[in-house]
């Protein structure tokens, strides 16, 4: 592929345009995002997100970022973990998703230790070594330059801080592939019925297929300087939870310029 281009689903688009394409996808589904998650995962995404939060080892007083936090599922759980003396930053590149998250959490009365900011994972508006932990659920596959985002996330993590990424991945049991293909093939039809737009869910299927496999992504994390990198497959590899720590000081203060 041309070095100035990248994947948007199965399409090849200029790197400078991918963020706008992704933004348009999520803008159209923001209000029905949680309902669609429940339908597509048969409700299991809530349990998996709780597992993701537990892996952050969040404690009272911690500063945590929920990156690509969308409608705030993880933010809500993290808010309870860090308590009134801590803070959770919900950061998302998409304004519509950010507003949906704020409205949802406001309705629950949970804004006391939560802040919201629109930001890009490749250029985060935070100082070095700021967060105790960072989560990213179902967002990394949408990032144009994943290696740059991983380095930028590490820059903002404190020494020993943990990155926990939840993402769709590759099936580890080939015999599940036919059933999974049939089930995921229903997503655009359900999306059309619920949201009036099938395209975001067709993109979802394509973006999952284009995302690196578990070991390839783990290697990307290692190359970005993370230590104690590991991953856990769930639901036969339909999703995986990746984690790593910012364990060293080398190049941390210079990453912003790279």
C-alpha positions, -999 to +999 in steps of 0.1 A: +000+000+000+011+036-007+028+049+024+006+080+024-025+058+025-041+035+051-071+012+055-106+024+063-123-010+065-114-026+031-110+008+014-076+025+009-078+062+019-053+090+025-040+089+061-050+125+065-086+116+058-091+084+079-100+103+112-127+122+094-141+089+079-141+073+114-157+104+129-186+103+104-192+066+113-196+072+150-214+105+146-243+086+129-246+059+156-238+078+188-273+079+202-280+042+197-244+030+204-251+013+238-282-004+225-263-018+195-235-030+218-260-050+238-276-065+207-243-074+190-227-089+221-258-104+236-250-083+266-216-098+272-197-066+265-207-053+300-189-083+317-159-079+295-156-042+303-157-050+340-128-074+335-109-046+316-114-022+345-102-047+370-069-051+351-061-014+355-057-020+393-074+013+398-074+026+434-088+055+453-070+087+443-058+075+409-058+096+378-071+075+349-079+081+313-107+063+294-094+069+259-119+065+230-143+063+259-174+070+239-206+068+259-186+062+291-192+025+301-156+022+314-156+057+328-186+049+350-169+018+364-135+036+368-152+066+386-164+043+413-129+028+417-109+060+420-135+077+444-140+114+451-102+120+456-094+105+421-103+116+386-113+099+354-107+117+321-131+106+293-113+114+261-127+108+226-119+121+192-156+123+182-177+151+196-210+133+191-198+103+212-184+126+238-217+144+242-235+111+244-212+100+271-216+132+291-254+131+288-254+095+300-232+101+329-250+133+339-283+114+340-266+089+364-253+118+386-217+107+381-198+138+371-182+146+404-148+131+396-151+129+357-139+153+331-144+153+294-120+163+266-120+159+229-086+145+218-067+124+194-049+093+206-020+102+183-015+136+199-029+136+235-034+170+252-019+159+285+015+163+302+041+135+305+037+108+331+002+121+342-020+090+344-019+059+367-037+039+341-053+042+307-080+021+291-091+019+255-121-002+246-128-010+210-109+021+198-074+012+188-084-005+155-098+029+143-066+048+149-047+057+118-011+053+132-014+027+159+024+027+167+024+065+172-007+063+194+009+036+216+040+057+220+019+088+228-002+069+254+030+056+270+043+092+272+013+102+294+015+071+317+034+074+350+062+050+356+046+017+364+013+029+349-008+004+331-024+004+296-053-019+291-068-023+257-099-042+249-104-049+212-120-073+187-094-098+176-089-130+157-106-163+164-084-189+180-107-218+172-112-221+134-143-242+138-161-211+152-154-191+120-185-201+100-209-193+129-191-161+137-193-150+101-230-156+099-236-138+132-214-108+124-230-106+090-263-097+107-248-066+123-254-043+093-290-054+090-296-048+127-278-015+124-301-005+096-331-015+116-321+003+149-302+033+136-313+036+100-277+032+088-260+000+080-227+014+068-211+019+103-216-018+110-203-029+077-172-008+085-171-025+119-168-060+102-142-048+078-121-030+105-121-061+126-107-081+097-080-055+090-069-052+127-036-070+136-039-104+153-032-108+190+005-115+188+012-089+162-005-062+183+014-074+214+046-070+195+035-034+185+032-027+222+066-041+230+081-020+202+065+011+217+084+004+250+058-013+271+069-040+295+051-070+309+030-072+278+004-099+277-031-106+263-060-127+272-084-141+246-121-141+254-150-158+236-125-178+215-106-148+204-136-127+193-121-101+216-088-099+234-076-078+264-041-065+259-021-050+288+013-036+294+032-013+318+053+018+313+083+003+331+112+025+320+124+060+317+142+059+284+128+083+258+097+090+277+103+127+278+112+128+242+083+108+228+061+138+221+086+151+195+089+117+177 
